[in-house]
Amino acid sequence: MNGMRAGRAYGWLRGGVLRWARSVQSVRRDAGMVSAEYAVGLIAAVGFAGVLYQVVTSDVVQSALQSLVAKALHGSF
């Protein structure tokens, strides 16, 4: 009886270790892909920031923002 209990405990421990090893291996396989996804996201964010900067610094948008602020400051409450 004691041998059966020890065998079950060993099987449970062995199964847990195997599951842990598989999860570590899967994380290691995906580590490079995650970095690549971050790099693509960073490039997209920098591109969007460049376009947004060009739009905000254009003459039309600057004059519209200035008139909006002027109206807000001189408006009645």
N, CA, C and O atoms as a Tripos MOL2 file, in Angstrom:
@<TRIPOS>MOLECULE
protein
  308   307    77     0     0
PROTEIN
NO_CHARGES

@<TRIPOS>ATOM
      1 N           0.8280   -1.1920    0.0000 N.3       1 MET1
      2 CA          0.0000    0.0000    0.0000 C.3       1 MET1
      3 C           0.8660    1.2470    0.0000 C.2       1 MET1
      4 O           0.5760    2.2040   -0.7170 O.2       1 MET1
      5 N           1.9130    1.2460    0.7860 N.am      2 ASN2
      6 CA          2.7970    2.3950    0.8520 C.3       2 ASN2
      7 C           3.4950    2.6150   -0.4870 C.2       2 ASN2
      8 O           3.7250    3.7580   -0.8820 O.2       2 ASN2
      9 N           3.8350    1.5320   -1.1890 N.am      3 GLY3
     10 CA          4.4710    1.6470   -2.4980 C.3       3 GLY3
     11 C           3.5290    2.2570   -3.5270 C.2       3 GLY3
     12 O           3.9610    3.0260   -4.3850 O.2       3 GLY3
     13 N           2.2380    1.9180   -3.4460 N.am      4 MET4
     14 CA          1.2680    2.4890   -4.3840 C.3       4 MET4
     15 C           1.1030    3.9810   -4.1550 C.2       4 MET4
     16 O           1.0140    4.7570   -5.1070 O.2       4 MET4
     17 N           1.0640    4.3750   -2.9050 N.am      5 ARG5
     18 CA          0.9120    5.7790   -2.5780 C.3       5 ARG5
     19 C           2.1400    6.5640   -3.0630 C.2       5 ARG5
     20 O           2.0080    7.6600   -3.6080 O.2       5 ARG5
     21 N           3.2930    6.0100   -2.8630 N.am      6 ALA6
     22 CA          4.5220    6.6620   -3.3230 C.3       6 ALA6
     23 C           4.5460    6.7350   -4.8490 C.2       6 ALA6
     24 O           5.0060    7.7260   -5.4150 O.2       6 ALA6
     25 N           4.0600    5.7060   -5.5040 N.am      7 GLY7
     26 CA          4.0200    5.7050   -6.9690 C.3       7 GLY7
     27 C           3.0860    6.7810   -7.5050 C.2       7 GLY7
     28 O           3.3940    7.4540   -8.4890 O.2       7 GLY7
     29 N           1.9350    6.9340   -6.8440 N.am      8 ARG8
     30 CA          0.9990    7.9830   -7.2710 C.3       8 ARG8
     31 C           1.5800    9.3660   -7.0320 C.2       8 ARG8
     32 O           1.4350   10.2570   -7.8680 O.2       8 ARG8
     33 N           2.2340    9.5460   -5.8980 N.am      9 ALA9
     34 CA          2.8490   10.8420   -5.6050 C.3       9 ALA9
     35 C           3.9370   11.1490   -6.6150 C.2       9 ALA9
     36 O           4.0620   12.2830   -7.0760 O.2       9 ALA9
     37 N           4.7330   10.1290   -6.9630 N.am     10 TYR10
     38 CA          5.7830   10.3390   -7.9520 C.3      10 TYR10
     39 C           5.1800   10.6770   -9.3170 C.2      10 TYR10
     40 O           5.6940   11.5410  -10.0280 O.2      10 TYR10
     41 N           4.1010   10.0020   -9.6780 N.am     11 GLY11
     42 CA          3.4430   10.2780  -10.9620 C.3      11 GLY11
     43 C           2.8770   11.6830  -11.0110 C.2      11 GLY11
     44 O           2.9750   12.3640  -12.0310 O.2      11 GLY11
     45 N           2.2910   12.1110   -9.9190 N.am     12 TRP12
     46 CA          1.7410   13.4660   -9.8550 C.3      12 TRP12
     47 C           2.8520   14.5000   -9.9620 C.2      12 TRP12
     48 O           2.7240   15.4930  -10.6790 O.2      12 TRP12
     49 N           3.9540   14.2550   -9.2380 N.am     13 LEU13
     50 CA          5.0870   15.1780   -9.2790 C.3      13 LEU13
     51 C           5.7100   15.2030  -10.6650 C.2      13 LEU13
     52 O           6.0430   16.2680  -11.1860 O.2      13 LEU13
     53 N           5.8650   14.0370  -11.2510 N.am     14 ARG14
     54 CA          6.4570   13.9470  -12.5960 C.3      14 ARG14
     55 C           5.5780   14.6670  -13.6140 C.2      14 ARG14
     56 O           6.0950   15.3590  -14.4920 O.2      14 ARG14
     57 N           4.2520   14.5140  -13.5100 N.am     15 GLY15
     58 CA          3.3390   15.1990  -14.4230 C.3      15 GLY15
     59 C           3.4270   16.7080  -14.2710 C.2      15 GLY15
     60 O           3.4030   17.4430  -15.2590 O.2      15 GLY15
     61 N           3.5290   17.1680  -13.0280 N.am     16 GLY16
     62 CA          3.6500   18.6070  -12.7890 C.3      16 GLY16
     63 C           4.9370   19.1650  -13.3510 C.2      16 GLY16
     64 O           4.9500   20.2510  -13.9310 O.2      16 GLY16
     65 N           6.0230   18.4230  -13.1820 N.am     17 VAL17
     66 CA          7.3150   18.8730  -13.7120 C.3      17 VAL17
     67 C           7.2740   18.8980  -15.2280 C.2      17 VAL17
     68 O           7.7990   19.8270  -15.8410 O.2      17 VAL17
     69 N           6.6690   17.9120  -15.8370 N.am     18 LEU18
     70 CA          6.5810   17.8860  -17.3020 C.3      18 LEU18
     71 C           5.7360   19.0470  -17.8300 C.2      18 LEU18
     72 O           6.0830   19.6650  -18.8360 O.2      18 LEU18
     73 N           4.6230   19.3400  -17.1450 N.am     19 ARG19
     74 CA          3.7930   20.4740  -17.5740 C.3      19 ARG19
     75 C           4.5750   21.7790  -17.4470 C.2      19 ARG19
     76 O           4.5020   22.6370  -18.3270 O.2      19 ARG19
     77 N           5.3180   21.9280  -16.3630 N.am     20 TRP20
     78 CA          6.1260   23.1310  -16.1660 C.3      20 TRP20
     79 C           7.1890   23.2450  -17.2470 C.2      20 TRP20
     80 O           7.4100   24.3300  -17.7830 O.2      20 TRP20
     81 N           7.8500   22.1420  -17.5740 N.am     21 ALA21
     82 CA          8.9040   22.1680  -18.5980 C.3      21 ALA21
     83 C           8.3240   22.5440  -19.9520 C.2      21 ALA21
     84 O           8.9330   23.3120  -20.6980 O.2      21 ALA21
     85 N           7.1470   22.0070  -20.2740 N.am     22 ARG22
     86 CA          6.5200   22.3670  -21.5580 C.3      22 ARG22
     87 C           6.1510   23.8440  -21.5990 C.2      22 ARG22
     88 O           6.3110   24.4880  -22.6350 O.2      22 ARG22
     89 N           5.6590   24.3930  -20.4860 N.am     23 SER23
     90 CA          5.2880   25.8130  -20.4790 C.3      23 SER23
     91 C           6.5250   26.6890  -20.6310 C.2      23 SER23
     92 O           6.4710   27.7200  -21.3010 O.2      23 SER23
     93 N           7.6420   26.2910  -20.0180 N.am     24 VAL24
     94 CA          8.8810   27.0680  -20.1580 C.3      24 VAL24
     95 C           9.3540   27.0120  -21.6000 C.2      24 VAL24
     96 O           9.7920   28.0280  -22.1410 O.2      24 VAL24
     97 N           9.2770   25.8530  -22.2300 N.am     25 GLN25
     98 CA          9.7010   25.7300  -23.6220 C.3      25 GLN25
     99 C           8.8260   26.5770  -24.5360 C.2      25 GLN25
    100 O           9.3360   27.2070  -25.4630 O.2      25 GLN25
    101 N           7.5180   26.6020  -24.2920 N.am     26 SER26
    102 CA          6.6440   27.3990  -25.1520 C.3      26 SER26
    103 C           6.9100   28.8850  -24.9820 C.2      26 SER26
    104 O           6.8170   29.6410  -25.9490 O.2      26 SER26
    105 N           7.2390   29.3180  -23.7710 N.am     27 VAL27
    106 CA          7.5730   30.7240  -23.5500 C.3      27 VAL27
    107 C           8.8560   31.0730  -24.2840 C.2      27 VAL27
    108 O           8.9570   32.1390  -24.8910 O.2      27 VAL27
    109 N           9.8160   30.2000  -24.2320 N.am     28 ARG28
    110 CA         11.0860   30.4590  -24.9160 C.3      28 ARG28
    111 C          10.8940   30.5170  -26.4210 C.2      28 ARG28
    112 O          11.5540   31.3120  -27.0900 O.2      28 ARG28
    113 N          10.0130   29.7020  -26.9680 N.am     29 ARG29
    114 CA          9.7760   29.7240  -28.4150 C.3      29 ARG29
    115 C           9.1590   31.0440  -28.8520 C.2      29 ARG29
    116 O           9.4740   31.5420  -29.9320 O.2      29 ARG29
    117 N           8.2890   31.6160  -28.0360 N.am     30 ASP30
    118 CA          7.5760   32.8380  -28.3970 C.3      30 ASP30
    119 C           8.3180   34.1110  -28.0200 C.2      30 ASP30
    120 O           7.8650   35.2010  -28.3680 O.2      30 ASP30
    121 N           9.4360   34.0090  -27.3240 N.am     31 ALA31
    122 CA         10.1250   35.1990  -26.8270 C.3      31 ALA31
    123 C          10.5660   36.1040  -27.9770 C.2      31 ALA31
    124 O          10.4170   37.3220  -27.8760 O.2      31 ALA31
    125 N          11.0940   35.5620  -29.0420 N.am     32 GLY32
    126 CA         11.5220   36.3780  -30.1710 C.3      32 GLY32
    127 C          10.3580   37.0080  -30.9040 C.2      32 GLY32
    128 O          10.4560   38.1390  -31.3790 O.2      32 GLY32
    129 N           9.2500   36.2800  -30.9990 N.am     33 MET33
    130 CA          8.0980   36.8040  -31.7020 C.3      33 MET33
    131 C           7.5110   37.9980  -30.9580 C.2      33 MET33
    132 O           7.0660   38.9590  -31.5860 O.2      33 MET33
    133 N           7.5050   37.9490  -29.6550 N.am     34 VAL34
    134 CA          6.9730   39.0650  -28.8780 C.3      34 VAL34
    135 C           7.8170   40.3100  -29.1210 C.2      34 VAL34
    136 O           7.2740   41.4040  -29.2710 O.2      34 VAL34
    137 N           9.1220   40.1580  -29.1610 N.am     35 SER35
    138 CA         10.0040   41.2960  -29.4280 C.3      35 SER35
    139 C           9.7460   41.8640  -30.8150 C.2      35 SER35
    140 O           9.7530   43.0810  -31.0000 O.2      35 SER35
    141 N           9.5200   40.9950  -31.7840 N.am     36 ALA36
    142 CA          9.2460   41.4570  -33.1430 C.3      36 ALA36
    143 C           7.9180   42.2080  -33.1920 C.2      36 ALA36
    144 O           7.8020   43.2100  -33.8980 O.2      36 ALA36
    145 N           6.9260   41.7390  -32.4590 N.am     37 GLU37
    146 CA          5.6330   42.4280  -32.4330 C.3      37 GLU37
    147 C           5.7670   43.8050  -31.7930 C.2      37 GLU37
    148 O           5.1520   44.7650  -32.2570 O.2      37 GLU37
    149 N           6.5610   43.9080  -30.7390 N.am     38 TYR38
    150 CA          6.7960   45.2080  -30.1220 C.3      38 TYR38
    151 C           7.5140   46.1370  -31.0920 C.2      38 TYR38
    152 O           7.2080   47.3280  -31.1420 O.2      38 TYR38
    153 N           8.4560   45.6180  -31.8580 N.am     39 ALA39
    154 CA          9.1940   46.4440  -32.8130 C.3      39 ALA39
    155 C           8.2640   46.9740  -33.8980 C.2      39 ALA39
    156 O           8.3550   48.1430  -34.2720 O.2      39 ALA39
    157 N           7.3840   46.1400  -34.4000 N.am     40 VAL40
    158 CA          6.4340   46.5810  -35.4280 C.3      40 VAL40
    159 C           5.4790   47.6190  -34.8470 C.2      40 VAL40
    160 O           5.1630   48.6110  -35.5040 O.2      40 VAL40
    161 N           5.0220   47.3950  -33.6290 N.am     41 GLY41
    162 CA          4.1380   48.3690  -32.9810 C.3      41 GLY41
    163 C           4.8390   49.6930  -32.7500 C.2      41 GLY41
    164 O           4.2380   50.7540  -32.9170 O.2      41 GLY41
    165 N           6.1020   49.6390  -32.3680 N.am     42 LEU42
    166 CA          6.8770   50.8640  -32.1480 C.3      42 LEU42
    167 C           7.0680   51.6380  -33.4440 C.2      42 LEU42
    168 O           6.9510   52.8630  -33.4620 O.2      42 LEU42
    169 N           7.3590   50.9360  -34.5130 N.am     43 ILE43
    170 CA          7.5230   51.5960  -35.8180 C.3      43 ILE43
    171 C           6.2110   52.2450  -36.2520 C.2      43 ILE43
    172 O           6.2160   53.3600  -36.7730 O.2      43 ILE43
    173 N           5.0990   51.5630  -36.0430 N.am     44 ALA44
    174 CA          3.7960   52.1260  -36.4020 C.3      44 ALA44
    175 C           3.4800   53.3510  -35.5520 C.2      44 ALA44
    176 O           2.9460   54.3360  -36.0620 O.2      44 ALA44
    177 N           3.8030   53.3020  -34.2640 N.am     45 ALA45
    178 CA          3.5340   54.4400  -33.3830 C.3      45 ALA45
    179 C           4.3850   55.6500  -33.7700 C.2      45 ALA45
    180 O           3.9000   56.7810  -33.7510 O.2      45 ALA45
    181 N           5.6340   55.4180  -34.1170 N.am     46 VAL46
    182 CA          6.5040   56.5230  -34.5310 C.3      46 VAL46
    183 C           6.0080   57.1200  -35.8440 C.2      46 VAL46
    184 O           6.0180   58.3390  -36.0100 O.2      46 VAL46
    185 N           5.5820   56.2890  -36.7620 N.am     47 GLY47
    186 CA          5.0260   56.7940  -38.0240 C.3      47 GLY47
    187 C           3.7690   57.6190  -37.7990 C.2      47 GLY47
    188 O           3.6040   58.6820  -38.3960 O.2      47 GLY47
    189 N           2.8830   57.1300  -36.9370 N.am     48 PHE48
    190 CA          1.6610   57.8690  -36.6290 C.3      48 PHE48
    191 C           1.9860   59.1970  -35.9530 C.2      48 PHE48
    192 O           1.3580   60.2130  -36.2470 O.2      48 PHE48
    193 N           2.9710   59.1940  -35.0430 N.am     49 ALA49
    194 CA          3.3580   60.4300  -34.3680 C.3      49 ALA49
    195 C           3.9190   61.4390  -35.3680 C.2      49 ALA49
    196 O           3.6640   62.6370  -35.2450 O.2      49 ALA49
    197 N           4.6780   60.9680  -36.3530 N.am     50 GLY50
    198 CA          5.2070   61.8620  -37.3840 C.3      50 GLY50
    199 C           4.1040   62.4990  -38.2130 C.2      50 GLY50
    200 O           4.1440   63.6970  -38.4950 O.2      50 GLY50
    201 N           3.1250   61.7030  -38.6010 N.am     51 VAL51
    202 CA          1.9940   62.2380  -39.3780 C.3      51 VAL51
    203 C           1.1880   63.2180  -38.5360 C.2      51 VAL51
    204 O           0.7920   64.2770  -39.0230 O.2      51 VAL51
    205 N           0.9440   62.8730  -37.2830 N.am     52 LEU52
    206 CA          0.1930   63.7570  -36.4010 C.3      52 LEU52
    207 C           0.9300   65.0770  -36.1790 C.2      52 LEU52
    208 O           0.3010   66.1350  -36.1370 O.2      52 LEU52
    209 N           2.2420   65.0280  -36.0390 N.am     53 TYR53
    210 CA          3.0290   66.2420  -35.8700 C.3      53 TYR53
    211 C           2.9170   67.1370  -37.1080 C.2      53 TYR53
    212 O           2.7750   68.3530  -36.9830 O.2      53 TYR53
    213 N           2.9800   66.5430  -38.2880 N.am     54 GLN54
    214 CA          2.8580   67.3200  -39.5220 C.3      54 GLN54
    215 C           1.4810   67.9750  -39.6220 C.2      54 GLN54
    216 O           1.3690   69.1200  -40.0590 O.2      54 GLN54
    217 N           0.4470   67.2600  -39.2220 N.am     55 VAL55
    218 CA         -0.9110   67.8090  -39.2890 C.3      55 VAL55
    219 C          -1.0790   68.9520  -38.2930 C.2      55 VAL55
    220 O          -1.6300   69.9970  -38.6380 O.2      55 VAL55
    221 N          -0.6130   68.7630  -37.0670 N.am     56 VAL56
    222 CA         -0.8110   69.7690  -36.0280 C.3      56 VAL56
    223 C           0.0020   71.0290  -36.3040 C.2      56 VAL56
    224 O          -0.4330   72.1310  -35.9700 O.2      56 VAL56
    225 N           1.1740   70.8780  -36.9060 N.am     57 THR57
    226 CA          2.0100   72.0460  -37.1760 C.3      57 THR57
    227 C           1.6890   72.7170  -38.5050 C.2      57 THR57
    228 O           2.3480   73.6870  -38.8780 O.2      57 THR57
    229 N           0.6860   72.2170  -39.2260 N.am     58 SER58
    230 CA          0.3090   72.8740  -40.4810 C.3      58 SER58
    231 C          -0.3660   74.2160  -40.1800 C.2      58 SER58
    232 O          -0.9100   74.4200  -39.0940 O.2      58 SER58
    233 N          -0.3240   75.1160  -41.1480 N.am     59 ASP59
    234 CA         -0.8700   76.4650  -40.9550 C.3      59 ASP59
    235 C          -2.3730   76.4480  -40.7010 C.2      59 ASP59
    236 O          -2.8700   77.1970  -39.8600 O.2      59 ASP59
    237 N          -3.0910   75.6050  -41.4170 N.am     60 VAL60
    238 CA         -4.5460   75.5650  -41.2790 C.3      60 VAL60
    239 C          -4.9440   75.1240  -39.8610 C.2      60 VAL60
    240 O          -5.8140   75.7380  -39.2430 O.2      60 VAL60
    241 N          -4.3210   74.0810  -39.3580 N.am     61 VAL61
    242 CA         -4.6720   73.5680  -38.0330 C.3      61 VAL61
    243 C          -4.2320   74.5470  -36.9560 C.2      61 VAL61
    244 O          -4.9510   74.7380  -35.9760 O.2      61 VAL61
    245 N          -3.0740   75.1700  -37.1090 N.am     62 GLN62
    246 CA         -2.6170   76.1350  -36.1120 C.3      62 GLN62
    247 C          -3.5530   77.3330  -36.0180 C.2      62 GLN62
    248 O          -3.8630   77.7990  -34.9210 O.2      62 GLN62
    249 N          -4.0020   77.8290  -37.1610 N.am     63 SER63
    250 CA         -4.9160   78.9680  -37.1180 C.3      63 SER63
    251 C          -6.2690   78.5700  -36.5220 C.2      63 SER63
    252 O          -6.8860   79.3560  -35.8030 O.2      63 SER63
    253 N          -6.7270   77.3590  -36.8170 N.am     64 ALA64
    254 CA         -7.9900   76.8880  -36.2460 C.3      64 ALA64
    255 C          -7.8670   76.7450  -34.7240 C.2      64 ALA64
    256 O          -8.7860   77.1150  -33.9930 O.2      64 ALA64
    257 N          -6.7480   76.2160  -34.2490 N.am     65 LEU65
    258 CA         -6.5500   76.0770  -32.8110 C.3      65 LEU65
    259 C          -6.4340   77.4400  -32.1240 C.2      65 LEU65
    260 O          -6.9520   77.6300  -31.0240 O.2      65 LEU65
    261 N          -5.7580   78.3790  -32.7720 N.am     66 GLN66
    262 CA         -5.6290   79.7110  -32.1940 C.3      66 GLN66
    263 C          -6.9770   80.4030  -32.0930 C.2      66 GLN66
    264 O          -7.2700   81.0470  -31.0860 O.2      66 GLN66
    265 N          -7.8010   80.2760  -33.1300 N.am     67 SER67
    266 CA         -9.1200   80.9020  -33.0840 C.3      67 SER67
    267 C         -10.0060   80.2290  -32.0360 C.2      67 SER67
    268 O         -10.8070   80.8970  -31.3820 O.2      67 SER67
    269 N          -9.8690   78.9220  -31.8730 N.am     68 LEU68
    270 CA        -10.6440   78.2130  -30.8610 C.3      68 LEU68
    271 C         -10.2580   78.6700  -29.4520 C.2      68 LEU68
    272 O         -11.1250   78.8820  -28.6040 O.2      68 LEU68
    273 N          -8.9730   78.8180  -29.2100 N.am     69 VAL69
    274 CA         -8.5150   79.2830  -27.8990 C.3      69 VAL69
    275 C          -8.9420   80.7270  -27.6660 C.2      69 VAL69
    276 O          -9.3470   81.0820  -26.5590 O.2      69 VAL69
    277 N          -8.8550   81.5580  -28.6920 N.am     70 ALA70
    278 CA         -9.2580   82.9580  -28.5620 C.3      70 ALA70
    279 C         -10.7510   83.0710  -28.2350 C.2      70 ALA70
    280 O         -11.1460   83.8780  -27.3930 O.2      70 ALA70
    281 N         -11.5750   82.2600  -28.9020 N.am     71 LYS71
    282 CA        -13.0110   82.2580  -28.6180 C.3      71 LYS71
    283 C         -13.2820   81.7860  -27.1770 C.2      71 LYS71
    284 O         -14.1610   82.3160  -26.4980 O.2      71 LYS71
    285 N         -12.5370   80.8110  -26.7360 N.am     72 ALA72
    286 CA        -12.7390   80.2870  -25.3840 C.3      72 ALA72
    287 C         -12.3470   81.3350  -24.3370 C.2      72 ALA72
    288 O         -13.0060   81.4550  -23.3040 O.2      72 ALA72
    289 N         -11.2910   82.0840  -24.5960 N.am     73 LEU73
    290 CA        -10.8280   83.0800  -23.6240 C.3      73 LEU73
    291 C         -11.7190   84.3200  -23.6110 C.2      73 LEU73
    292 O         -11.8770   84.9540  -22.5670 O.2      73 LEU73
    293 N         -12.2940   84.6670  -24.7370 N.am     74 HIS74
    294 CA        -13.1100   85.8810  -24.8120 C.3      74 HIS74
    295 C         -14.6090   85.6030  -24.7290 C.2      74 HIS74
    296 O         -15.4110   86.5250  -24.8750 O.2      74 HIS74
    297 N         -14.9940   84.3770  -24.5030 N.am     75 GLY75
    298 CA        -16.4080   84.0360  -24.4200 C.3      75 GLY75
    299 C         -17.0160   84.4900  -23.1070 C.2      75 GLY75
    300 O         -16.3120   84.6570  -22.1110 O.2      75 GLY75
    301 N         -18.3330   84.6880  -23.1080 N.am     76 SER76
    302 CA        -19.0150   85.0850  -21.8930 C.3      76 SER76
    303 C         -19.5360   83.8440  -21.1630 C.2      76 SER76
    304 O         -19.8420   82.8270  -21.7850 O.2      76 SER76
    305 N         -19.6280   83.9430  -19.8610 N.am     77 PHE77
    306 CA        -20.0850   82.8260  -19.0470 C.3      77 PHE77
    307 C         -21.5130   82.9770  -18.6840 C.2      77 PHE77
    308 O         -22.0690   82.1210  -17.9960 O.2      77 PHE77
@<TRIPOS>BOND
     1     1     2 1
     2     2     3 1
     3     3     4 2
     4     3     5 am
     5     5     6 1
     6     6     7 1
     7     7     8 2
     8     7     9 am
     9     9    10 1
    10    10    11 1
    11    11    12 2
    12    11    13 am
    13    13    14 1
    14    14    15 1
    15    15    16 2
    16    15    17 am
    17    17    18 1
    18    18    19 1
    19    19    20 2
    20    19    21 am
    21    21    22 1
    22    22    23 1
    23    23    24 2
    24    23    25 am
    25    25    26 1
    26    26    27 1
    27    27    28 2
    28    27    29 am
    29    29    30 1
    30    30    31 1
    31    31    32 2
    32    31    33 am
    33    33    34 1
    34    34    35 1
    35    35    36 2
    36    35    37 am
    37    37    38 1
    38    38    39 1
    39    39    40 2
    40    39    41 am
    41    41    42 1
    42    42    43 1
    43    43    44 2
    44    43    45 am
    45    45    46 1
    46    46    47 1
    47    47    48 2
    48    47    49 am
    49    49    50 1
    50    50    51 1
    51    51    52 2
    52    51    53 am
    53    53    54 1
    54    54    55 1
    55    55    56 2
    56    55    57 am
    57    57    58 1
    58    58    59 1
    59    59    60 2
    60    59    61 am
    61    61    62 1
    62    62    63 1
    63    63    64 2
    64    63    65 am
    65    65    66 1
    66    66    67 1
    67    67    68 2
    68    67    69 am
    69    69    70 1
    70    70    71 1
    71    71    72 2
    72    71    73 am
    73    73    74 1
    74    74    75 1
    75    75    76 2
    76    75    77 am
    77    77    78 1
    78    78    79 1
    79    79    80 2
    80    79    81 am
    81    81    82 1
    82    82    83 1
    83    83    84 2
    84    83    85 am
    85    85    86 1
    86    86    87 1
    87    87    88 2
    88    87    89 am
    89    89    90 1
    90    90    91 1
    91    91    92 2
    92    91    93 am
    93    93    94 1
    94    94    95 1
    95    95    96 2
    96    95    97 am
    97    97    98 1
    98    98    99 1
    99    99   100 2
   100    99   101 am
   101   101   102 1
   102   102   103 1
   103   103   104 2
   104   103   105 am
   105   105   106 1
   106   106   107 1
   107   107   108 2
   108   107   109 am
   109   109   110 1
   110   110   111 1
   111   111   112 2
   112   111   113 am
   113   113   114 1
   114   114   115 1
   115   115   116 2
   116   115   117 am
   117   117   118 1
   118   118   119 1
   119   119   120 2
   120   119   121 am
   121   121   122 1
   122   122   123 1
   123   123   124 2
   124   123   125 am
   125   125   126 1
   126   126   127 1
   127   127   128 2
   128   127   129 am
   129   129   130 1
   130   130   131 1
   131   131   132 2
   132   131   133 am
   133   133   134 1
   134   134   135 1
   135   135   136 2
   136   135   137 am
   137   137   138 1
   138   138   139 1
   139   139   140 2
   140   139   141 am
   141   141   142 1
   142   142   143 1
   143   143   144 2
   144   143   145 am
   145   145   146 1
   146   146   147 1
   147   147   148 2
   148   147   149 am
   149   149   150 1
   150   150   151 1
   151   151   152 2
   152   151   153 am
   153   153   154 1
   154   154   155 1
   155   155   156 2
   156   155   157 am
   157   157   158 1
   158   158   159 1
   159   159   160 2
   160   159   161 am
   161   161   162 1
   162   162   163 1
   163   163   164 2
   164   163   165 am
   165   165   166 1
   166   166   167 1
   167   167   168 2
   168   167   169 am
   169   169   170 1
   170   170   171 1
   171   171   172 2
   172   171   173 am
   173   173   174 1
   174   174   175 1
   175   175   176 2
   176   175   177 am
   177   177   178 1
   178   178   179 1
   179   179   180 2
   180   179   181 am
   181   181   182 1
   182   182   183 1
   183   183   184 2
   184   183   185 am
   185   185   186 1
   186   186   187 1
   187   187   188 2
   188   187   189 am
   189   189   190 1
   190   190   191 1
   191   191   192 2
   192   191   193 am
   193   193   194 1
   194   194   195 1
   195   195   196 2
   196   195   197 am
   197   197   198 1
   198   198   199 1
   199   199   200 2
   200   199   201 am
   201   201   202 1
   202   202   203 1
   203   203   204 2
   204   203   205 am
   205   205   206 1
   206   206   207 1
   207   207   208 2
   208   207   209 am
   209   209   210 1
   210   210   211 1
   211   211   212 2
   212   211   213 am
   213   213   214 1
   214   214   215 1
   215   215   216 2
   216   215   217 am
   217   217   218 1
   218   218   219 1
   219   219   220 2
   220   219   221 am
   221   221   222 1
   222   222   223 1
   223   223   224 2
   224   223   225 am
   225   225   226 1
   226   226   227 1
   227   227   228 2
   228   227   229 am
   229   229   230 1
   230   230   231 1
   231   231   232 2
   232   231   233 am
   233   233   234 1
   234   234   235 1
   235   235   236 2
   236   235   237 am
   237   237   238 1
   238   238   239 1
   239   239   240 2
   240   239   241 am
   241   241   242 1
   242   242   243 1
   243   243   244 2
   244   243   245 am
   245   245   246 1
   246   246   247 1
   247   247   248 2
   248   247   249 am
   249   249   250 1
   250   250   251 1
   251   251   252 2
   252   251   253 am
   253   253   254 1
   254   254   255 1
   255   255   256 2
   256   255   257 am
   257   257   258 1
   258   258   259 1
   259   259   260 2
   260   259   261 am
   261   261   262 1
   262   262   263 1
   263   263   264 2
   264   263   265 am
   265   265   266 1
   266   266   267 1
   267   267   268 2
   268   267   269 am
   269   269   270 1
   270   270   271 1
   271   271   272 2
   272   271   273 am
   273   273   274 1
   274   274   275 1
   275   275   276 2
   276   275   277 am
   277   277   278 1
   278   278   279 1
   279   279   280 2
   280   279   281 am
   281   281   282 1
   282   282   283 1
   283   283   284 2
   284   283   285 am
   285   285   286 1
   286   286   287 1
   287   287   288 2
   288   287   289 am
   289   289   290 1
   290   290   291 1
   291   291   292 2
   292   291   293 am
   293   293   294 1
   294   294   295 1
   295   295   296 2
   296   295   297 am
   297   297   298 1
   298   298   299 1
   299   299   300 2
   300   299   301 am
   301   301   302 1
   302   302   303 1
   303   303   304 2
   304   303   305 am
   305   305   306 1
   306   306   307 1
   307   307   308 2
@<TRIPOS>SUBSTRUCTURE
     1 MET1         2 RESIDUE 1 A MET
     2 ASN2         6 RESIDUE 1 A ASN
     3 GLY3        10 RESIDUE 1 A GLY
     4 MET4        14 RESIDUE 1 A MET
     5 ARG5        18 RESIDUE 1 A ARG
     6 ALA6        22 RESIDUE 1 A ALA
     7 GLY7        26 RESIDUE 1 A GLY
     8 ARG8        30 RESIDUE 1 A ARG
     9 ALA9        34 RESIDUE 1 A ALA
    10 TYR10       38 RESIDUE 1 A TYR
    11 GLY11       42 RESIDUE 1 A GLY
    12 TRP12       46 RESIDUE 1 A TRP
    13 LEU13       50 RESIDUE 1 A LEU
    14 ARG14       54 RESIDUE 1 A ARG
    15 GLY15       58 RESIDUE 1 A GLY
    16 GLY16       62 RESIDUE 1 A GLY
    17 VAL17       66 RESIDUE 1 A VAL
    18 LEU18       70 RESIDUE 1 A LEU
    19 ARG19       74 RESIDUE 1 A ARG
    20 TRP20       78 RESIDUE 1 A TRP
    21 ALA21       82 RESIDUE 1 A ALA
    22 ARG22       86 RESIDUE 1 A ARG
    23 SER23       90 RESIDUE 1 A SER
    24 VAL24       94 RESIDUE 1 A VAL
    25 GLN25       98 RESIDUE 1 A GLN
    26 SER26      102 RESIDUE 1 A SER
    27 VAL27      106 RESIDUE 1 A VAL
    28 ARG28      110 RESIDUE 1 A ARG
    29 ARG29      114 RESIDUE 1 A ARG
    30 ASP30      118 RESIDUE 1 A ASP
    31 ALA31      122 RESIDUE 1 A ALA
    32 GLY32      126 RESIDUE 1 A GLY
    33 MET33      130 RESIDUE 1 A MET
    34 VAL34      134 RESIDUE 1 A VAL
    35 SER35      138 RESIDUE 1 A SER
    36 ALA36      142 RESIDUE 1 A ALA
    37 GLU37      146 RESIDUE 1 A GLU
    38 TYR38      150 RESIDUE 1 A TYR
    39 ALA39      154 RESIDUE 1 A ALA
    40 VAL40      158 RESIDUE 1 A VAL
    41 GLY41      162 RESIDUE 1 A GLY
    42 LEU42      166 RESIDUE 1 A LEU
    43 ILE43      170 RESIDUE 1 A ILE
    44 ALA44      174 RESIDUE 1 A ALA
    45 ALA45      178 RESIDUE 1 A ALA
    46 VAL46      182 RESIDUE 1 A VAL
    47 GLY47      186 RESIDUE 1 A GLY
    48 PHE48      190 RESIDUE 1 A PHE
    49 ALA49      194 RESIDUE 1 A ALA
    50 GLY50      198 RESIDUE 1 A GLY
    51 VAL51      202 RESIDUE 1 A VAL
    52 LEU52      206 RESIDUE 1 A LEU
    53 TYR53      210 RESIDUE 1 A TYR
    54 GLN54      214 RESIDUE 1 A GLN
    55 VAL55      218 RESIDUE 1 A VAL
    56 VAL56      222 RESIDUE 1 A VAL
    57 THR57      226 RESIDUE 1 A THR
    58 SER58      230 RESIDUE 1 A SER
    59 ASP59      234 RESIDUE 1 A ASP
    60 VAL60      238 RESIDUE 1 A VAL
    61 VAL61      242 RESIDUE 1 A VAL
    62 GLN62      246 RESIDUE 1 A GLN
    63 SER63      250 RESIDUE 1 A SER
    64 ALA64      254 RESIDUE 1 A ALA
    65 LEU65      258 RESIDUE 1 A LEU
    66 GLN66      262 RESIDUE 1 A GLN
    67 SER67      266 RESIDUE 1 A SER
    68 LEU68      270 RESIDUE 1 A LEU
    69 VAL69      274 RESIDUE 1 A VAL
    70 ALA70      278 RESIDUE 1 A ALA
    71 LYS71      282 RESIDUE 1 A LYS
    72 ALA72      286 RESIDUE 1 A ALA
    73 LEU73      290 RESIDUE 1 A LEU
    74 HIS74      294 RESIDUE 1 A HIS
    75 GLY75      298 RESIDUE 1 A GLY
    76 SER76      302 RESIDUE 1 A SER
    77 PHE77      306 RESIDUE 1 A PHE
